[in-house]
Amino acid sequence: MYRAHVLVCGGTGCTSSNSKKIIDAIEDEIAEKGLADEIKVIQTGCFGLCALGPIMIVYPEGCFYSQVKVEDIPEIVEEHLLKGRPVKRLLYEETVAPDIIKSLNDTAFYKKQKRIALRNCGVIDPESIEEYIAMDGYQALAKCLTELKPEDVIQIVKDSGLRGRGGGGFPTGLKWSFTAKNEADQKYVVCNADEGDPGAFMDRSVLEGDPHCIVEAMTICGYATGATQGYVYVRAEYPIAVKRLSMAIEQAKQAGLLGKNIFNSGFDFDLHIRLGAGAFVCGEETALMTSIEGNRGEPRPRPPYPAVKGLFGKPTTENNVETFSNIPQIILHGAESFASMGTERSKGTKVFALGGKIKNTGLVEIPMGTTLREIIEEIGGGIPNGKKFKAAQTGGPSGGCIPASLIDTEIDYDNLTAIGCMMGSGGLIVMDEDTCMVDIAKFFLDFTVDESCGKCSPCRIGTKRMLELLNKITDGSATMDDLDKLEELAYHVKENSLCGLGQTAPNPVLATLKFFRDEYIAHIVDKKCPAGVCKSLLKYVILEDKCKGCTVCARNCPVGAISGTVKKPHVIDTKKCIKCGACIEKCKFNAIIKK
């Protein structure tokens, strides 16, 4: 029996901040102090506050240490673990009150969250099946195989109102029922872990922090739909997730929770991992299945849908990681419990990867219906440096933007669709007043042009022509006719592309045109970028009345574009200037501006 547990984040974010060295240092220090039999160090999954890594929590007190360094470890062990005095200067600032140390759950970041998909992340050792079982793991599977018929399981999922968390929001129970009713000698379950949106890391964090819940959920899905084989398609760029998922599958097999005759029910189910090479188009279900089959990842025309003819031509059920992660809790606690959260048509919670111009970047899980304002101002901690909120991009390259005027929008499938956005897999990129919305549209379209598989011409050619028009707008050579062409082409690509990649590629352009058309017009007519981002439309100017002639700007200009004498106002040669911003960064007197 241990008197204290030290939980250290072992997710990708904290691992990149050297959390492994933190773990080694703690273990060495504990051993040196003779505390190895009293204190246990556990590597967990993501806690959510990714910007604060490496992260460490000490129980039973629940003290939350952030941005821990190796050199801090001796003090933490000596003062906290040996003498019982938490090191306040290293604690997360929001947990430190005058007389008490608050729980992490009482901070603004966690207060409004409700963790279902992320329930075990940061709580258990993801490499231990025993710890997962101690958190009611595999009880839902046992309940299904010993108490429920396959149709009963599907009905529970239907009644819960769970919709696919991978983008389109299709009802999960309905999808399962389509596969179940099709007779075949072989059926499959596929988990889409090919998380390709820029800035998205929800699925990766679940696989890293709670891999057994995906094993359990896919097995439940196999039982409900009549499938005996499952595949997890995960990108090779997720080595920690792949390692822990592989361990979970092997542990489940050894425990008799995968393989033949699970729980003596007569039901057989096995799981396999397939690694993707990072193609964004393989997030589309038919392209994903084509890739699993060993072919180039290209989408197939639908119908027939995968429930009829999917993987290897057999009936297949496909859901993403987050969708599956809700299943065990729905089975254990009942459809009503899950359906009691959220809105009328969007039940439960949604995980978002919160990034961009926001104080608390990281992973959040909120009930559907939470407003964008609550996410940004309360959970996210607001916009840094006193800047104003301008917009939030949801759904990545397939989504659209929510402008500041709609900050009180309740986040659910229908509300986002109504304003021309989409839920997507869950990336939420926050932008402030210094963001150029034309540049943002160009960034996402540039991504989809690179990621198009090229199978259909509307996507292959149309997105390139759209990108060319956006480049004309940002370099100042476009006309208003080009703007009309851009909008017309966007609708054509949207309506005629073969798969979801092409059909949603124009969304960032259409959304920014809808809410920020004035910025497009400013680029075209006034030849100005209101946000001061597009280099071709900028020039750097030194303000004569503010310049002290210190020569710092001239000494730091990489191309010698700044001239002047000491203690006299300097001048920038706009023909030589490459607009790198080094002068603005170095000037201490705010004497240089972008016009």
WOPEZI-V348346 format. One record per residue. N is the residue number from 1. RES is the residue in one letter. OMEGA is omega in degrees with one decimal (* if undefined). BURIAL is 1 if it has 9 or more other C-alpha atoms within 8 Angstrom, else 0. Layout:
# WOPEZI-V348346
((N,RES,OMEGA,BURIAL) (N,RES,OMEGA,BURIAL))
This chain:
# WOPEZI-V348346
((1,M,-179.4,0) (2,Y,178.9,0) (3,R,178.8,0) (4,A,175.3,1) (5,H,177.4,1) (6,V,-178.8,1) (7,L,-179.5,1) (8,V,-179.3,1) (9,C,178.0,1) (10,G,175.6,1) (11,G,-176.1,1) (12,T,-177.5,0) (13,G,-178.8,0) (14,C,176.2,1) (15,T,178.0,1) (16,S,175.9,0) (17,S,174.7,0) (18,N,177.3,1) (19,S,177.7,1) (20,K,177.4,0) (21,K,177.4,0) (22,I,179.7,1) (23,I,179.9,1) (24,D,-178.2,0) (25,A,179.0,1) (26,I,-178.5,1) (27,E,178.8,1) (28,D,-177.2,0) (29,E,178.6,1) (30,I,179.3,1) (31,A,-179.5,1) (32,E,-179.4,0) (33,K,-179.9,0) (34,G,-175.8,0) (35,L,-173.7,1) (36,A,179.6,1) (37,D,-176.6,0) (38,E,-173.1,1) (39,I,179.3,1) (40,K,177.4,1) (41,V,-175.3,1) (42,I,173.4,1) (43,Q,-176.6,1) (44,T,174.0,1) (45,G,-172.5,1) (46,C,175.1,1) (47,F,178.8,1) (48,G,-178.0,0) (49,L,-168.8,1) (50,C,-178.6,1) (51,A,-175.0,0) (52,L,-176.4,0) (53,G,-5.3,1) (54,P,-176.0,1) (55,I,-179.9,1) (56,M,175.7,1) (57,I,178.9,1) (58,V,176.1,1) (59,Y,19.9,1) (60,P,-176.3,0) (61,E,-177.2,0) (62,G,-179.5,1) (63,C,-172.5,1) (64,F,178.0,1) (65,Y,-178.3,1) (66,S,179.6,1) (67,Q,-178.2,1) (68,V,176.5,1) (69,K,-179.5,0) (70,V,-178.3,0) (71,E,177.1,0) (72,D,-170.8,0) (73,I,179.6,1) (74,P,-180.0,1) (75,E,179.6,1) (76,I,-179.7,1) (77,V,-177.9,1) (78,E,-173.7,1) (79,E,-173.6,1) (80,H,-172.6,1) (81,L,-179.6,1) (82,L,-174.5,0) (83,K,177.1,0) (84,G,179.5,0) (85,R,179.4,0) (86,P,-179.8,0) (87,V,-170.2,1) (88,K,-176.5,0) (89,R,-179.3,0) (90,L,-179.9,1) (91,L,174.8,1) (92,Y,-169.0,1) (93,E,-176.9,0) (94,E,-179.5,0) (95,T,-176.2,1) (96,V,174.4,1) (97,A,-176.9,0) (98,P,-173.6,0) (99,D,-175.9,0) (100,I,170.4,0) (101,I,-174.8,0) (102,K,173.8,1) (103,S,176.7,1) (104,L,179.9,1) (105,N,179.7,0) (106,D,179.2,1) (107,T,-179.1,1) (108,A,-177.7,1) (109,F,-174.1,1) (110,Y,-170.0,1) (111,K,-173.9,1) (112,K,177.8,0) (113,Q,174.1,1) (114,K,-171.0,0) (115,R,174.1,1) (116,I,176.2,1) (117,A,-177.8,1) (118,L,-169.2,1) (119,R,-176.8,0) (120,N,-178.7,1) (121,C,-176.6,1) (122,G,-177.3,1) (123,V,-176.4,1) (124,I,170.6,1) (125,D,-175.3,1) (126,P,-179.7,1) (127,E,-178.2,0) (128,S,177.3,0) (129,I,179.4,1) (130,E,-179.9,0) (131,E,176.5,1) (132,Y,178.9,1) (133,I,178.6,1) (134,A,177.1,0) (135,M,179.7,0) (136,D,179.0,0) (137,G,178.8,1) (138,Y,174.0,1) (139,Q,178.4,1) (140,A,177.8,1) (141,L,178.4,1) (142,A,179.6,1) (143,K,-179.6,1) (144,C,-173.1,1) (145,L,-176.6,1) (146,T,-175.1,0) (147,E,-171.0,0) (148,L,171.3,1) (149,K,179.7,1) (150,P,-179.4,1) (151,E,176.7,0) (152,D,179.1,0) (153,V,-179.8,1) (154,I,-179.8,1) (155,Q,177.8,1) (156,I,179.7,1) (157,V,176.0,1) (158,K,-176.6,1) (159,D,-179.4,1) (160,S,-177.8,1) (161,G,-179.7,1) (162,L,175.8,1) (163,R,-177.1,1) (164,G,-177.6,1) (165,R,-176.5,1) (166,G,179.3,1) (167,G,-172.8,1) (168,G,178.3,1) (169,G,179.3,1) (170,F,-179.1,0) (171,P,-173.3,1) (172,T,179.7,1) (173,G,178.7,1) (174,L,178.2,1) (175,K,179.1,1) (176,W,-177.5,1) (177,S,179.0,1) (178,F,179.0,1) (179,T,-175.8,1) (180,A,-174.0,1) (181,K,179.4,0) (182,N,-179.4,1) (183,E,177.1,0) (184,A,178.8,0) (185,D,178.0,0) (186,Q,173.8,0) (187,K,-176.3,1) (188,Y,168.7,1) (189,V,179.9,1) (190,V,174.4,1) (191,C,178.8,1) (192,N,175.7,1) (193,A,179.3,1) (194,D,-172.2,1) (195,E,-170.8,1) (196,G,-178.3,1) (197,D,174.4,1) (198,P,177.9,0) (199,G,-178.8,1) (200,A,178.6,1) (201,F,-178.9,1) (202,M,-176.4,1) (203,D,177.7,1) (204,R,-176.8,1) (205,S,177.1,1) (206,V,179.1,1) (207,L,-179.8,1) (208,E,-173.5,1) (209,G,-176.1,1) (210,D,-173.8,1) (211,P,-177.5,1) (212,H,-179.5,1) (213,C,177.0,1) (214,I,175.9,1) (215,V,-179.1,1) (216,E,-176.6,1) (217,A,179.7,1) (218,M,177.5,1) (219,T,176.0,1) (220,I,179.1,1) (221,C,177.9,1) (222,G,178.5,1) (223,Y,-176.4,1) (224,A,-174.2,1) (225,T,-179.8,1) (226,G,179.9,1) (227,A,179.0,1) (228,T,179.3,1) (229,Q,177.7,1) (230,G,177.6,1) (231,Y,171.0,1) (232,V,-179.9,1) (233,Y,-173.8,1) (234,V,-177.3,1) (235,R,-177.5,1) (236,A,177.8,1) (237,E,179.2,0) (238,Y,-172.7,1) (239,P,-179.4,0) (240,I,178.8,1) (241,A,-179.6,1) (242,V,-179.3,1) (243,K,-175.9,0) (244,R,176.3,1) (245,L,177.5,1) (246,S,178.5,1) (247,M,-178.6,1) (248,A,179.4,1) (249,I,-179.4,1) (250,E,178.8,0) (251,Q,-180.0,1) (252,A,177.7,1) (253,K,-179.1,1) (254,Q,-179.7,0) (255,A,-179.5,0) (256,G,-178.8,1) (257,L,170.7,1) (258,L,178.6,1) (259,G,-174.4,1) (260,K,169.0,1) (261,N,-177.2,1) (262,I,-177.7,1) (263,F,-179.5,1) (264,N,-176.5,0) (265,S,-174.7,0) (266,G,-178.5,0) (267,F,178.2,1) (268,D,176.3,1) (269,F,179.0,1) (270,D,-176.6,1) (271,L,178.0,1) (272,H,176.6,0) (273,I,172.4,1) (274,R,-178.2,1) (275,L,175.8,0) (276,G,-176.7,1) (277,A,175.1,0) (278,G,178.2,1) (279,A,-177.9,1) (280,F,-177.0,1) (281,V,-179.7,1) (282,C,169.3,1) (283,G,175.0,1) (284,E,-166.3,1) (285,E,-177.9,1) (286,T,175.8,1) (287,A,178.0,1) (288,L,-178.9,1) (289,M,176.5,1) (290,T,178.8,1) (291,S,177.2,1) (292,I,-179.7,1) (293,E,177.9,0) (294,G,-179.6,0) (295,N,176.8,0) (296,R,-175.1,0) (297,G,176.8,1) (298,E,-179.4,1) (299,P,176.5,1) (300,R,175.6,0) (301,P,176.5,0) (302,R,-1.7,0) (303,P,1.3,0) (304,P,178.0,0) (305,Y,-177.9,0) (306,P,178.9,1) (307,A,178.1,1) (308,V,-177.4,1) (309,K,-175.8,1) (310,G,-177.6,1) (311,L,-177.7,1) (312,F,177.3,0) (313,G,-176.9,0) (314,K,178.4,1) (315,P,-172.6,1) (316,T,172.7,1) (317,T,179.9,1) (318,E,171.3,1) (319,N,178.6,1) (320,N,-174.0,1) (321,V,-176.1,1) (322,E,178.3,1) (323,T,180.0,1) (324,F,-174.2,1) (325,S,177.6,1) (326,N,-171.1,1) (327,I,-178.0,1) (328,P,-179.4,1) (329,Q,177.5,1) (330,I,179.8,1) (331,I,-176.3,1) (332,L,-171.9,1) (333,H,175.4,1) (334,G,-178.6,1) (335,A,-175.6,1) (336,E,-179.3,1) (337,S,179.6,1) (338,F,-177.2,1) (339,A,179.9,1) (340,S,177.2,0) (341,M,175.4,1) (342,G,-176.5,1) (343,T,-174.4,1) (344,E,-175.3,0) (345,R,177.9,0) (346,S,-174.0,1) (347,K,172.1,1) (348,G,-176.1,1) (349,T,175.2,1) (350,K,177.2,1) (351,V,176.6,1) (352,F,169.0,1) (353,A,-173.9,1) (354,L,-176.8,1) (355,G,-179.9,1) (356,G,-175.7,0) (357,K,-177.1,1) (358,I,-176.7,1) (359,K,-176.1,1) (360,N,175.4,1) (361,T,179.5,1) (362,G,-173.0,1) (363,L,-179.9,1) (364,V,175.4,1) (365,E,-174.4,1) (366,I,174.4,1) (367,P,173.6,1) (368,M,-178.6,1) (369,G,173.3,1) (370,T,-177.3,1) (371,T,176.5,1) (372,L,178.5,1) (373,R,178.9,1) (374,E,-179.7,1) (375,I,-174.4,1) (376,I,-171.7,1) (377,E,-176.7,1) (378,E,-179.2,1) (379,I,-177.0,1) (380,G,177.5,1) (381,G,176.2,1) (382,G,-177.9,1) (383,I,-178.6,1) (384,P,172.0,0) (385,N,175.6,0) (386,G,-180.0,0) (387,K,179.9,0) (388,K,174.5,0) (389,F,-179.2,1) (390,K,-178.5,1) (391,A,174.2,1) (392,A,178.4,1) (393,Q,176.5,1) (394,T,174.7,1) (395,G,176.2,1) (396,G,-177.6,1) (397,P,-179.4,1) (398,S,-172.0,1) (399,G,-179.5,1) (400,G,-175.4,1) (401,C,174.2,1) (402,I,-176.9,1) (403,P,-179.3,1) (404,A,-179.5,0) (405,S,-179.4,0) (406,L,-176.4,0) (407,I,179.1,1) (408,D,175.4,0) (409,T,173.7,1) (410,E,-175.1,1) (411,I,168.6,1) (412,D,-174.0,1) (413,Y,-172.7,1) (414,D,179.7,0) (415,N,179.9,1) (416,L,178.0,1) (417,T,-177.9,1) (418,A,-179.5,0) (419,I,176.1,0) (420,G,177.5,1) (421,C,173.3,1) (422,M,-179.4,1) (423,M,-176.6,1) (424,G,-179.2,1) (425,S,174.3,1) (426,G,173.0,1) (427,G,178.3,1) (428,L,-176.2,1) (429,I,-177.6,1) (430,V,-178.7,1) (431,M,179.3,1) (432,D,-173.8,1) (433,E,179.9,1) (434,D,-179.2,0) (435,T,174.7,1) (436,C,-175.5,1) (437,M,174.8,1) (438,V,178.6,1) (439,D,177.5,1) (440,I,178.1,1) (441,A,179.4,1) (442,K,178.9,1) (443,F,-177.5,0) (444,F,-180.0,1) (445,L,176.0,1) (446,D,177.9,1) (447,F,-176.9,1) (448,T,174.5,1) (449,V,178.8,1) (450,D,-173.1,0) (451,E,177.4,1) (452,S,-179.4,1) (453,C,176.3,0) (454,G,-174.8,0) (455,K,-178.9,0) (456,C,-174.2,0) (457,S,178.1,1) (458,P,179.0,1) (459,C,-175.5,1) (460,R,-176.1,1) (461,I,-174.6,0) (462,G,-179.3,1) (463,T,177.3,1) (464,K,178.7,1) (465,R,176.8,0) (466,M,179.9,1) (467,L,177.3,1) (468,E,178.8,0) (469,L,177.5,1) (470,L,176.8,1) (471,N,176.7,1) (472,K,-178.9,1) (473,I,-176.4,1) (474,T,176.4,1) (475,D,171.8,1) (476,G,-177.6,1) (477,S,-176.9,0) (478,A,174.2,1) (479,T,177.7,1) (480,M,174.7,1) (481,D,178.2,0) (482,D,178.4,1) (483,L,177.4,1) (484,D,178.6,0) (485,K,-179.0,0) (486,L,-178.0,1) (487,E,179.2,1) (488,E,-179.3,0) (489,L,179.4,1) (490,A,179.4,1) (491,Y,179.6,1) (492,H,179.2,1) (493,V,-178.1,1) (494,K,-173.0,1) (495,E,-171.4,0) (496,N,-179.9,0) (497,S,-174.9,1) (498,L,-172.7,1) (499,C,-175.8,1) (500,G,179.9,0) (501,L,-179.7,1) (502,G,-178.1,1) (503,Q,-178.5,1) (504,T,-178.9,1) (505,A,-179.8,1) (506,P,-173.7,1) (507,N,178.7,1) (508,P,178.5,1) (509,V,-178.1,1) (510,L,180.0,1) (511,A,179.6,1) (512,T,174.7,1) (513,L,-178.3,1) (514,K,-172.8,0) (515,F,-175.3,0) (516,F,179.9,1) (517,R,-179.3,1) (518,D,177.9,0) (519,E,175.5,1) (520,Y,-178.7,1) (521,I,178.2,1) (522,A,178.3,1) (523,H,-173.2,1) (524,I,-173.1,1) (525,V,-176.3,0) (526,D,-176.6,0) (527,K,179.7,1) (528,K,172.0,1) (529,C,-176.1,1) (530,P,-178.8,1) (531,A,179.9,0) (532,G,-176.4,1) (533,V,-173.7,1) (534,C,-169.8,1) (535,K,-176.9,1) (536,S,-177.4,0) (537,L,-177.1,1) (538,L,163.3,1) (539,K,-179.5,1) (540,Y,-176.0,1) (541,V,175.2,1) (542,I,179.5,1) (543,L,-174.5,1) (544,E,-175.6,0) (545,D,-179.7,0) (546,K,-176.4,0) (547,C,-179.3,1) (548,K,-179.3,0) (549,G,-177.7,1) (550,C,178.1,0) (551,T,-179.9,1) (552,V,-178.9,1) (553,C,-179.6,1) (554,A,-178.7,1) (555,R,-178.0,0) (556,N,178.5,1) (557,C,-175.0,1) (558,P,-176.7,0) (559,V,177.8,0) (560,G,-177.4,0) (561,A,-176.0,1) (562,I,-179.2,1) (563,S,179.9,1) (564,G,179.1,1) (565,T,-177.9,1) (566,V,178.0,0) (567,K,174.8,0) (568,K,178.6,1) (569,P,179.6,1) (570,H,-177.6,1) (571,V,177.1,1) (572,I,174.0,1) (573,D,-174.0,1) (574,T,178.8,0) (575,K,179.3,0) (576,K,-173.2,0) (577,C,177.9,1) (578,I,174.0,0) (579,K,-179.3,0) (580,C,178.3,0) (581,G,-178.8,0) (582,A,-178.3,1) (583,C,178.8,1) (584,I,-178.8,1) (585,E,-175.3,0) (586,K,-176.2,1) (587,C,-178.0,1) (588,K,-173.1,0) (589,F,-178.8,0) (590,N,-175.4,0) (591,A,-177.9,1) (592,I,-179.3,1) (593,I,172.5,1) (594,K,179.7,0) (595,K,*,0))
